[in-house]
Amino acid sequence: MMLQQAFDNMEQDCQQVFRTTLSALAEPLLPLTLPCLPAALPGLKPATSALLYTLIDQDVTLWAPALPAATLASLRFHCALRLADTPEQADFILLPAGSSLPPLSSLRAGSPEYPDRSTTILLEVEDFTPQQVEASGPGFASPRRFGATGLPPAFWTQWQANHARFPLGVDVLLISATQLAGLPRSTVVQEG
């Protein structure tokens, strides 16, 4: 089995993607284009592959539905991938396009002492639109319209319940082919 090539310059490219990820979480639901993209891992979008190479290492666990063997082999080689047995045990959850969303309430939400010890979901979508919700909260100068095609059913309803647990809860990175939008648990959304 051939391993997939990661970034051309792993250290510098991962740093650029990480900075963009932090910016996406600081300005929620404002889609940002990733500055560099590796070849897409089989079954995933290029931006998802970039985030996995950047965020996954031997100190965290990832849960995902079945992925191609070549994808798993490449992530094990480049990132020392460790898989979690269930979504409830994972530091990161990868949901390729069309995957079912586990109940957000069942995932690690952190604790009052350590709210940062929660799950982050990497959720692939088809594209971003301004049509579904109005969002506000920390990181918003004013409310922002946002939408994404290809979200799992009832995503926004689950998100509202997740936000109600703040400062506990999960965070989400929404990922299109080349962009990502951060959705931290502090973000308030209203549908319509």
DRENDO-1510 file (C-alpha; in Angstrom, 1 decimal, always signed):
<recs>
REC; n; res; u; v; w
REC; 1; MET; +0.0; +0.0; +0.0 .
REC; 2; MET; +1.4; +3.4; -1.0 .
REC; 3; LEU; +1.5; +6.1; +1.7 .
REC; 4; GLN; -0.1; +9.4; +0.8 .
REC; 5; GLN; +2.3; +12.4; +0.7 .
REC; 6; ALA; +1.5; +15.0; +3.4 .
REC; 7; PHE; +2.4; +18.6; +3.1 .
REC; 8; ASP; +5.5; +19.6; +1.1 .
REC; 9; ASN; +7.0; +21.3; +4.2 .
REC; 10; MET; +5.3; +19.6; +7.1 .
REC; 11; GLU; +6.4; +21.9; +9.9 .
REC; 12; GLN; +5.8; +25.3; +8.1 .
REC; 13; ASP; +2.5; +24.2; +6.4 .
REC; 14; CYS; +1.1; +22.8; +9.7 .
REC; 15; GLN; +1.9; +26.1; +11.4 .
REC; 16; GLN; +0.1; +28.0; +8.7 .
REC; 17; VAL; -3.0; +25.7; +8.9 .
REC; 18; PHE; -3.0; +25.9; +12.7 .
REC; 19; ARG; -2.9; +29.7; +12.7 .
REC; 20; THR; -5.8; +29.7; +10.2 .
REC; 21; THR; -7.7; +27.3; +12.5 .
REC; 22; LEU; -7.2; +29.6; +15.5 .
REC; 23; SER; -8.5; +32.5; +13.4 .
REC; 24; ALA; -11.5; +30.6; +12.3 .
REC; 25; LEU; -12.4; +29.9; +16.0 .
REC; 26; ALA; -11.7; +33.5; +16.9 .
REC; 27; GLU; -14.1; +34.8; +14.2 .
REC; 28; PRO; -16.8; +32.1; +14.3 .
REC; 29; LEU; -18.7; +31.1; +11.1 .
REC; 30; LEU; -16.5; +33.3; +8.9 .
REC; 31; PRO; -15.2; +30.8; +6.2 .
REC; 32; LEU; -11.5; +31.1; +5.8 .
REC; 33; THR; -9.5; +29.6; +2.9 .
REC; 34; LEU; -6.6; +27.4; +4.1 .
REC; 35; PRO; -3.2; +28.8; +3.0 .
REC; 36; CYS; -1.8; +25.4; +1.9 .
REC; 37; LEU; -3.4; +22.1; +1.1 .
REC; 38; PRO; -1.9; +18.6; +0.7 .
REC; 39; ALA; -3.2; +16.0; -1.7 .
REC; 40; ALA; -6.5; +14.8; -0.3 .
REC; 41; LEU; -6.4; +11.6; +1.6 .
REC; 42; PRO; -8.7; +8.9; +0.1 .
REC; 43; GLY; -12.3; +9.5; +1.1 .
REC; 44; LEU; -11.6; +13.0; +2.4 .
REC; 45; LYS; -11.5; +16.6; +1.2 .
REC; 46; PRO; -8.1; +18.4; +0.9 .
REC; 47; ALA; -8.9; +20.8; +3.7 .
REC; 48; THR; -9.9; +17.9; +6.0 .
REC; 49; SER; -6.6; +16.2; +5.2 .
REC; 50; ALA; -4.7; +19.5; +6.1 .
REC; 51; LEU; -6.5; +19.7; +9.4 .
REC; 52; LEU; -5.8; +16.1; +10.3 .
REC; 53; TYR; -2.1; +16.5; +9.5 .
REC; 54; THR; -2.1; +19.6; +11.7 .
REC; 55; LEU; -4.2; +18.6; +14.7 .
REC; 56; ILE; -3.6; +14.9; +15.1 .
REC; 57; ASP; -0.6; +13.5; +17.0 .
REC; 58; GLN; +0.3; +10.7; +19.4 .
REC; 59; ASP; -1.2; +12.7; +22.4 .
REC; 60; VAL; -4.8; +12.7; +21.1 .
REC; 61; THR; -7.4; +10.2; +19.9 .
REC; 62; LEU; -9.6; +10.3; +16.8 .
REC; 63; TRP; -12.9; +8.5; +16.1 .
REC; 64; ALA; -14.2; +8.2; +12.6 .
REC; 65; PRO; -16.5; +6.0; +10.7 .
REC; 66; ALA; -14.7; +3.4; +8.4 .
REC; 67; LEU; -12.0; +5.1; +6.4 .
REC; 68; PRO; -10.0; +3.6; +3.5 .
REC; 69; ALA; -6.9; +1.6; +4.6 .
REC; 70; ALA; -4.6; +4.0; +2.7 .
REC; 71; THR; -6.0; +7.0; +4.7 .
REC; 72; LEU; -5.4; +5.2; +8.0 .
REC; 73; ALA; -1.9; +4.1; +7.0 .
REC; 74; SER; -0.9; +7.6; +6.0 .
REC; 75; LEU; -2.3; +9.1; +9.2 .
REC; 76; ARG; -0.5; +6.5; +11.3 .
REC; 77; PHE; +2.7; +7.2; +9.5 .
REC; 78; HIS; +2.6; +11.0; +9.4 .
REC; 79; CYS; +0.7; +11.7; +12.7 .
REC; 80; ALA; +1.1; +8.7; +14.9 .
REC; 81; LEU; -2.7; +8.3; +14.7 .
REC; 82; ARG; -4.5; +6.6; +17.7 .
REC; 83; LEU; -8.1; +5.6; +17.1 .
REC; 84; ALA; -10.7; +5.8; +19.8 .
REC; 85; ASP; -13.2; +2.9; +20.1 .
REC; 86; THR; -16.3; +5.1; +20.4 .
REC; 87; PRO; -17.1; +8.8; +19.7 .
REC; 88; GLU; -17.6; +9.3; +23.5 .
REC; 89; GLN; -14.0; +8.6; +24.1 .
REC; 90; ALA; -12.4; +10.7; +21.4 .
REC; 91; ASP; -10.6; +14.0; +21.5 .
REC; 92; PHE; -11.5; +14.6; +17.8 .
REC; 93; ILE; -14.3; +13.1; +15.8 .
REC; 94; LEU; -14.0; +13.1; +12.0 .
REC; 95; LEU; -17.3; +13.1; +10.1 .
REC; 96; PRO; -16.7; +12.8; +6.3 .
REC; 97; ALA; -19.4; +14.2; +4.0 .
REC; 98; GLY; -22.7; +12.3; +4.5 .
REC; 99; SER; -21.8; +10.8; +7.9 .
REC; 100; SER; -24.3; +10.6; +10.7 .
REC; 101; LEU; -23.8; +13.0; +13.6 .
REC; 102; PRO; -23.6; +11.4; +17.0 .
REC; 103; PRO; -25.7; +13.1; +19.6 .
REC; 104; LEU; -23.6; +16.1; +20.7 .
REC; 105; SER; -24.9; +15.6; +24.3 .
REC; 106; SER; -23.2; +12.2; +24.4 .
REC; 107; LEU; -19.7; +13.6; +23.6 .
REC; 108; ARG; -17.0; +14.8; +26.0 .
REC; 109; ALA; -18.0; +18.3; +27.1 .
REC; 110; GLY; -15.1; +19.0; +29.5 .
REC; 111; SER; -15.6; +19.8; +33.1 .
REC; 112; PRO; -16.0; +23.0; +35.1 .
REC; 113; GLU; -12.4; +22.7; +36.1 .
REC; 114; TYR; -11.1; +21.8; +32.6 .
REC; 115; PRO; -13.7; +22.9; +30.0 .
REC; 116; ASP; -10.9; +22.5; +27.3 .
REC; 117; ARG; -11.0; +18.8; +27.7 .
REC; 118; SER; -13.8; +18.4; +25.4 .
REC; 119; THR; -14.3; +16.9; +21.9 .
REC; 120; THR; -13.7; +18.8; +18.7 .
REC; 121; ILE; -15.7; +17.6; +15.7 .
REC; 122; LEU; -14.2; +17.9; +12.1 .
REC; 123; LEU; -17.4; +18.0; +10.0 .
REC; 124; GLU; -17.2; +18.0; +6.2 .
REC; 125; VAL; -19.9; +20.0; +4.3 .
REC; 126; GLU; -20.4; +20.6; +0.6 .
REC; 127; ASP; -20.2; +24.4; +0.7 .
REC; 128; PHE; -20.9; +27.5; +2.7 .
REC; 129; THR; -23.9; +29.8; +2.2 .
REC; 130; PRO; -25.4; +32.7; +4.1 .
REC; 131; GLN; -28.9; +31.2; +4.3 .
REC; 132; GLN; -29.5; +29.0; +7.4 .
REC; 133; VAL; -28.8; +30.8; +10.7 .
REC; 134; GLU; -28.0; +34.1; +12.3 .
REC; 135; ALA; -25.1; +33.7; +14.7 .
REC; 136; SER; -23.7; +36.0; +17.5 .
REC; 137; GLY; -21.6; +35.8; +20.6 .
REC; 138; PRO; -17.9; +36.3; +21.4 .
REC; 139; GLY; -15.9; +37.0; +18.2 .
REC; 140; PHE; -18.8; +38.7; +16.4 .
REC; 141; ALA; -18.7; +42.5; +15.8 .
REC; 142; SER; -22.3; +42.1; +14.8 .
REC; 143; PRO; -24.6; +39.1; +14.1 .
REC; 144; ARG; -23.6; +37.1; +11.0 .
REC; 145; ARG; -25.7; +35.1; +8.6 .
REC; 146; PHE; -24.3; +31.6; +7.9 .
REC; 147; GLY; -25.2; +28.3; +6.3 .
REC; 148; ALA; -23.6; +25.2; +5.0 .
REC; 149; THR; -25.0; +22.7; +2.6 .
REC; 150; GLY; -24.6; +19.0; +3.5 .
REC; 151; LEU; -25.0; +19.4; +7.3 .
REC; 152; PRO; -26.5; +16.4; +9.1 .
REC; 153; PRO; -30.3; +16.6; +9.8 .
REC; 154; ALA; -31.2; +18.6; +13.0 .
REC; 155; PHE; -27.6; +19.9; +13.3 .
REC; 156; TRP; -28.6; +23.4; +14.3 .
REC; 157; THR; -31.1; +22.1; +16.9 .
REC; 158; GLN; -28.4; +20.0; +18.5 .
REC; 159; TRP; -26.1; +23.0; +18.4 .
REC; 160; GLN; -28.5; +25.1; +20.4 .
REC; 161; ALA; -28.6; +22.4; +23.1 .
REC; 162; ASN; -24.8; +22.2; +23.0 .
REC; 163; HIS; -24.5; +26.0; +23.4 .
REC; 164; ALA; -26.9; +25.9; +26.4 .
REC; 165; ARG; -24.2; +23.9; +28.3 .
REC; 166; PHE; -21.6; +26.6; +27.9 .
REC; 167; PRO; -18.8; +26.9; +29.2 .
REC; 168; LEU; -19.0; +23.1; +28.7 .
REC; 169; GLY; -19.8; +21.5; +25.3 .
REC; 170; VAL; -18.1; +20.5; +22.1 .
REC; 171; ASP; -16.6; +22.7; +19.4 .
REC; 172; VAL; -16.9; +22.1; +15.6 .
REC; 173; LEU; -14.8; +22.8; +12.6 .
REC; 174; LEU; -17.0; +22.9; +9.4 .
REC; 175; ILE; -14.9; +22.0; +6.4 .
REC; 176; SER; -15.5; +22.4; +2.7 .
REC; 177; ALA; -13.0; +21.4; +0.0 .
REC; 178; THR; -10.6; +24.3; +0.6 .
REC; 179; GLN; -12.1; +26.3; +3.5 .
REC; 180; LEU; -13.1; +25.9; +7.2 .
REC; 181; ALA; -15.4; +27.8; +9.5 .
REC; 182; GLY; -15.0; +27.6; +13.3 .
REC; 183; LEU; -18.0; +27.0; +15.5 .
REC; 184; PRO; -17.0; +27.3; +19.2 .
REC; 185; ARG; -19.5; +26.3; +21.9 .
REC; 186; SER; -19.8; +30.0; +22.8 .
REC; 187; THR; -21.6; +30.8; +19.5 .
REC; 188; VAL; -25.3; +31.5; +19.7 .
REC; 189; VAL; -27.4; +30.5; +16.6 .
REC; 190; GLN; -31.0; +31.3; +15.7 .
REC; 191; GLU; -32.5; +29.3; +12.8 .
REC; 192; GLY; -34.2; +31.1; +10.0 .
</recs>
